[in-house]
Amino acid sequence: MFKSISTKVLAVFAISAVMLAGCGKDEESVETSLAFSSDSTLLKYVPADSPYVVASLEPLPNDVMDEIEPMLDKVLRSYRSVLEEVVAAKQAEMTEEQQNSEDAQRTKALVAELSTLMSVQGIRDAGIARDSLMAFYGNGLLPVMRIGLSDSALFEAAIERIEERAGSQMPVAELADQSY
């Protein structure tokens, strides 16, 4: 059972890492390959040869969000439970010395911090509002997800907490005077 859960969690993390990797283009390559470069929406970053695009360019109506949010919260709580189970299973396999190591403690703290994002309220606390717009598309084989932030300070604070727990910082670049 744990092997199956572990595989699923690793797959989720791999997909998430690949999504984040899609954000790492340099400015020149972005400008030369965009399908919607004159558009000011999230679609302006979608390559012309993207194999798929799913986007929300206007906020969904409140009655629709009232239906979606409880289901989304349930899914996110399930992911959080799976993640916590995998960590507990891995810790059970470790010796006491390994469990008390700096790396194990850092990983446990990182997973705990990531778990706080796995709820509708956690997403709100990270600066992503109910009416945030999003685009999910393919950049070659890599999936990319872009989400409009309602509060960039909250998002940056969430990233800083994750970096602090991980004990390292993510690379930062700039595009049109905006860091990412």
Backbone hydrogen bonds, N-H to C=O, Kabsch-Sander energy under -0.5 kcal/mol:
donor,donor_aa,acceptor,acceptor_aa,energy
5,I,1,M,-2.5
6,S,2,F,-3.5
7,T,3,K,-2.4
8,K,4,S,-2.2
9,V,5,I,-2.8
10,L,6,S,-2.6
11,A,7,T,-2.2
12,V,8,K,-2.4
13,F,9,V,-2.7
14,A,10,L,-2.7
15,I,11,A,-2.6
16,S,12,V,-2.4
17,A,13,F,-2.8
18,V,14,A,-2.4
19,M,15,I,-2.4
20,L,16,S,-2.5
21,A,17,A,-2.4
22,G,18,V,-1.4
23,C,20,L,-1.6
24,G,21,A,-1.8
30,V,26,D,-1.8
31,E,27,E,-2.3
32,T,28,E,-1.4
33,S,29,S,-0.8
33,S,30,V,-0.7
35,A,46,V,-2.9
36,F,43,L,-0.5
36,F,46,V,-0.6
39,D,36,F,-1.8
44,K,41,T,-1.8
45,Y,42,L,-1.2
46,V,43,L,-1.8
48,A,33,S,-1.9
50,S,47,P,-1.7
54,V,136,F,-3.0
56,S,134,M,-3.2
57,L,55,A,-0.6
64,V,61,P,-0.5
65,M,61,P,-2.4
66,D,62,N,-2.7
67,E,63,D,-0.9
67,E,64,V,-0.6
68,I,64,V,-2.2
69,E,65,M,-2.8
71,M,67,E,-0.7
72,L,68,I,-2.7
73,D,69,E,-2.9
74,K,70,P,-1.9
75,V,71,M,-2.3
76,L,72,L,-2.8
77,R,73,D,-2.4
78,S,74,K,-1.9
79,Y,75,V,-2.3
80,R,76,L,-2.3
81,S,77,R,-2.4
82,V,78,S,-2.5
83,L,79,Y,-2.6
84,E,80,R,-2.5
85,E,81,S,-2.4
86,V,82,V,-2.5
87,V,83,L,-2.1
88,A,84,E,-2.4
89,A,85,E,-2.7
90,K,86,V,-2.5
91,Q,87,V,-2.5
92,A,88,A,-2.0
93,E,89,A,-1.1
94,M,90,K,-0.6
94,M,91,Q,-0.9
99,Q,95,T,-2.6
100,N,96,E,-1.7
101,S,98,Q,-1.2
105,Q,101,S,-2.3
106,R,102,E,-2.5
107,T,103,D,-2.7
108,K,104,A,-2.4
109,A,105,Q,-2.3
110,L,106,R,-2.6
111,V,107,T,-2.7
112,A,108,K,-2.1
113,E,109,A,-2.2
114,L,110,L,-2.8
115,S,111,V,-2.3
116,T,112,A,-1.0
116,T,113,E,-0.7
117,L,113,E,-0.5
117,L,114,L,-1.3
118,M,115,S,-1.4
119,S,117,L,-1.5
123,I,119,S,-2.3
124,R,120,V,-2.1
125,D,121,Q,-2.7
126,A,122,G,-0.7
126,A,123,I,-0.7
127,G,124,R,-1.9
128,I,123,I,-1.9
129,A,127,G,-0.6
132,S,129,A,-1.6
134,M,56,S,-1.3
135,A,146,R,-2.5
136,F,54,V,-3.3
137,Y,144,V,-2.5
138,G,52,Y,-1.9
139,N,142,L,-3.5
140,G,138,G,-0.6
142,L,139,N,-1.7
144,V,137,Y,-3.0
146,R,135,A,-3.0
148,G,133,L,-3.2
150,S,127,G,-3.0
151,D,127,G,-1.5
155,F,151,D,-1.7
156,E,152,S,-2.8
157,A,153,A,-2.1
158,A,154,L,-2.0
159,I,155,F,-2.4
160,E,156,E,-2.5
161,R,157,A,-2.1
162,I,158,A,-2.1
163,E,159,I,-2.9
164,E,160,E,-2.6
165,R,161,R,-2.4
166,A,162,I,-2.3
167,G,163,E,-1.5
168,S,163,E,-1.4
175,L,178,Q,-2.4
178,Q,175,L,-1.1
180,Y,173,A,-2.7
